[in-house]
Amino acid sequence: MEAVNTGDQPIAINSWGIELPGDRRRFVTRGENWATPLPHVLAPGAPPARFLIRADELRRVEREQRIPYTQMRPYVGLADGTVVRADRSVPLA
């Protein structure tokens, strides 16, 4: 997942994860070493912040909880309490 700041003020990203049906969220507490660490301040026009959850973790959620990938939506949580959801589901099939 990539987060881009299209506004005119810096934003602070405090959390990210995958939103599941029923207003449930799966927080990612340990990202990959190369991913953007949290908290992260994203300036307007800056390169995207990059976050990754392993595909095998999403496959496990799909298998154990029977949630289709089309119902898994990435999100970021901002310092002001705003949650910004991706406009697409996770890219697995």
C-alpha positions as CSV (number, residue, x, y, z in Angstrom):
1,M,0.0,0.0,0.0
2,E,1.2,3.5,-0.7
3,A,0.0,6.7,1.1
4,V,0.2,10.0,-0.8
5,N,-0.4,13.4,0.6
6,T,-2.4,15.4,-2.0
7,G,-3.2,18.2,0.5
8,D,-1.3,21.4,1.3
9,Q,-0.3,20.5,4.9
10,P,1.9,17.8,6.3
11,I,0.0,14.8,7.8
12,A,1.1,12.4,10.5
13,I,0.4,8.7,9.9
14,N,0.2,6.7,13.2
15,S,-1.2,3.4,12.1
16,W,-2.1,1.3,9.1
17,G,-3.7,-2.0,8.4
18,I,-6.5,-3.9,6.6
19,E,-10.1,-3.1,7.3
20,L,-12.4,-6.2,7.4
21,P,-16.2,-6.5,7.1
22,G,-18.2,-5.6,10.2
23,D,-16.1,-2.5,11.1
24,R,-13.2,-4.7,12.2
25,R,-9.6,-3.7,11.6
26,R,-6.4,-5.7,11.4
27,F,-3.6,-3.5,12.6
28,V,-0.1,-4.2,11.3
29,T,2.3,-3.8,14.2
30,R,5.5,-4.9,12.5
31,G,6.1,-4.0,9.0
32,E,8.9,-5.1,6.7
33,N,12.3,-3.6,7.3
34,W,12.2,-1.6,4.1
35,A,8.7,-0.2,4.7
36,T,8.1,3.3,6.0
37,P,8.4,3.3,9.9
38,L,5.7,4.8,12.1
39,P,4.9,7.4,13.1
40,H,5.6,9.1,9.8
41,V,5.1,12.7,8.7
42,L,4.1,12.9,5.1
43,A,4.7,16.3,3.5
44,P,2.5,17.5,0.6
45,G,4.0,16.3,-2.7
46,A,6.6,14.1,-1.0
47,P,7.2,10.6,-2.3
48,P,4.6,8.1,-1.1
49,A,4.9,6.3,2.3
50,R,5.0,2.5,1.6
51,F,3.5,-0.1,3.8
52,L,3.4,-3.8,3.3
53,I,1.5,-6.8,4.7
54,R,2.7,-10.2,3.6
55,A,0.3,-12.0,1.2
56,D,0.5,-15.2,3.3
57,E,-1.0,-13.2,6.2
58,L,-3.9,-12.1,4.0
59,R,-4.4,-15.6,2.7
60,R,-4.6,-16.9,6.2
61,V,-7.3,-14.3,7.1
62,E,-9.2,-15.3,3.9
63,R,-8.9,-19.0,4.7
64,E,-9.6,-19.0,8.5
65,Q,-12.2,-16.2,8.6
66,R,-13.7,-16.8,5.1
67,I,-13.3,-13.2,4.1
68,P,-12.8,-12.6,0.4
69,Y,-10.0,-10.4,-0.6
70,T,-12.5,-8.0,-2.2
71,Q,-13.7,-7.2,1.3
72,M,-10.3,-6.4,2.7
73,R,-9.5,-2.7,2.3
74,P,-6.1,-1.1,3.3
75,Y,-6.2,2.0,5.4
76,V,-4.0,4.5,7.3
77,G,-4.8,6.2,10.6
78,L,-3.8,9.8,11.0
79,A,-2.7,11.5,14.2
80,D,-5.9,13.6,14.2
81,G,-8.0,10.4,14.4
82,T,-9.0,10.4,10.7
83,V,-9.0,7.0,9.0
84,V,-8.3,7.1,5.3
85,R,-9.4,4.0,3.4
86,A,-8.0,2.9,0.0
87,D,-10.3,3.1,-2.9
88,R,-9.6,-0.5,-3.8
89,S,-9.4,-3.8,-2.0
90,V,-6.2,-5.8,-1.5
91,P,-4.8,-6.9,-4.9
92,L,-5.1,-10.6,-4.4
93,A,-7.3,-13.1,-6.2
